[in-house]
Amino acid sequence: MNNQNSHTLNTDSKFLIDRLKNGNETAYELLFKEYYKVLVIFASKYIKDIEASKELVQELFVHIYEKRENLDINSSLKSYLFRSVHNRSINIINSKKIRDRYAENYIKNTDIIINTIEQEVNVSEMENALHTAINELPSRCKTIFKMNRFDGLSNNEIAEKLTLSKRTVETQISKALKILRIKLEPYMVASCIALSLLAN
Amino acid sequence: MKKSKINIEYIIRYLINEQDNNTKQMINKLINDDELSRKEFEAYLDVWEKSANVKDFEKIDAQKDWEKVRSKMNLKPTVKGIPLQRYLLRIVAILLLAFGLAYFFNQLVFVDHNKSNINDYFEVMASNETKQVELPDGSIVNLNHNSKIIRNNDFGKLNRDIILDGEAFFEVAKNPALPFKVHMLNSTVEVLGTNFNVKCDSQKVIVGVVSGKVAFYQSGNSKNRVELIPDNTGIYESDNNNFISKSYLDPNSIAWYTGKLIFRQTPEYEVFKIIAGFFNKELIIHTNIPLNNTFTGNFEKQSLEEMIEIINLTRTSKLNVTTTENSIIVSNLEKYN
């Protein structure tokens, strides 16, 4: 989008941005709670360290607050946030000091060039949606699914721990997968497009 | 729509039970022969593999980390009412002798963030969606995007006070004994039972009344006030501390609640601006587009695409309107075709 050839008018997001510029607490809280998790995951794609990613995103929010009067957000808040986290992540990777400290944790620069920012944003958003969807599963279904996927337990082990039949465990996991597949449909399309663009 | 030949049960059996060789062979054959089956299989595989990755999300506590970030910011409180509240309490203390204890409880409205226990008040926040909240007195609050309300533990018993930041439509249950008050930005809306909309930002509060009667005044100085009846709009600007009333209510100002958009010879630029706001998107208009027409029509429950189609029907030259997740982009049809 050529910004010089078009003027941008924010409507409701202008309402939010105005309040951000004004240092309004609710506005910052809303923004933080909306984007914090997905931004941390996005940063961790680059810097491979969840605690460092948390710090990075927290610092960004404090920075936005401190510089609020000069905030220059013309496109969307979302792309502004992802772009800022991306730039900060790259800076961290490039900083020799930290690279030495966490040498084995950080991926090489070359790996990052292969994946576009858009692609990493898509993956992060899909994972965010997936995590939300997992936590919205019916209670028993969720417990069993998390034991399998998060804790790496086999279906036999889960059956034993919960004193259920293996068949019940499999039925619940199957149910979870069907629900998640449907809920994630919108993100599948996005990542397919990203992949096909990349192939060209 | 074409359906893939693959049976979903097989895919799932394959994923959750990898040692099953029969299923594995069957799947391999199907995904080699049929493109749709392969896509379906890959979608399930994607969900399955990513599920193990999202474990990291469990290590992120947004509430806890927000408190950390918050302490590093010198944030303005939701309502400028914390100093105000001390002011109020001081007045109350003086009036206390004259009016007795009942008055005191009636006035003790604000939550002191510094002193009170977090359990003493409740807050409800709507970020990316609108939210409907039923209060203990039976009143309904419809919260618009990016908005928050706070009430304390005594709501419905000793007070009916709400602190609002953002926009909300209130359907207030009648209770002549206990006035319902909405506080924001140094101003208060007080009613007994009515329906009204309130929108506030850091400089301005706009109140639109649908039914009943509303008093809208400066907090701590109720003489500086306007009284509003149905179809009135009240505006307060904190810069000059003025309350103004207007004898109309723009139906589109409550469209987020009613779902109805009404245009009467409205300039197209305004129409698109209102539609974009309604869908919570930003509007981008290419400067070379002449939007000189006006538009007359009503929308209710139409999709964004349907609205655009209807507007285009009234035009001799069609507009090219594309939408993204966050924006509506209006450009020239010819140029892009």
Interface residues (C-beta under 8 A of the other chain):
Chain A: M1 N5 S6 H7 T8 L9 N10 T11 D12 S13 K14 F15 L16 D18 R19 N22 G23 N24 E25 T26 A27 Y28 E29 L30 F32 K33 E34 Y36 K37 V40 I41 S44 I50 K54 Q58 F61 V62 Y65 E66 S76 K78 M126 E127 N128 L130 H131 I134 F145 N148 R149 F150 G152 N155 E170 I173 S174 L177 K178 L180 R181 L184 M188 S191
Chain B: I8 E9 I12 R13 L15 I16 N17 A43 Y44 D46 V47 W48 K50 S51 A52 N53 V54 K55 D56 F57 E58 K59 I60 A62 Q63 D65 W66 K68 V69 R70 K72 M73 N74 L75 K76 P77 T78 M125 S127 N128 H145 N146 S147 K148 D165 G166 D201 S202 K273 A276 G277 N280 K281 E282 L283 I284 I285 H286 T287 N288 E325 N326 S327 I329
